[in-house]
């Protein structure tokens, strides 16, 4: 994502199916963005309706080992 115009602009991941992997980069200079799962999927146990934050200038790998649940691995 190259433009995050306002804090908490967001993206939605693909459905969490076992073995799926998705990478998201927040290339914005200042604003964090929110990442949501699809449907009832969770990210690190957080409900889809809440989502998780991805700081400006960072990336995250999302991996699904169990259907419906994403694990987020953040870049340094």
ABEGO torsion letter per residue (X at the ends): XABBABBGBBBBBBBBBBGBBBBBBBABAABBBBBBBBEABBBGGBBAAAEBBBBBGBBBBBBBABBGBBBBBBBX
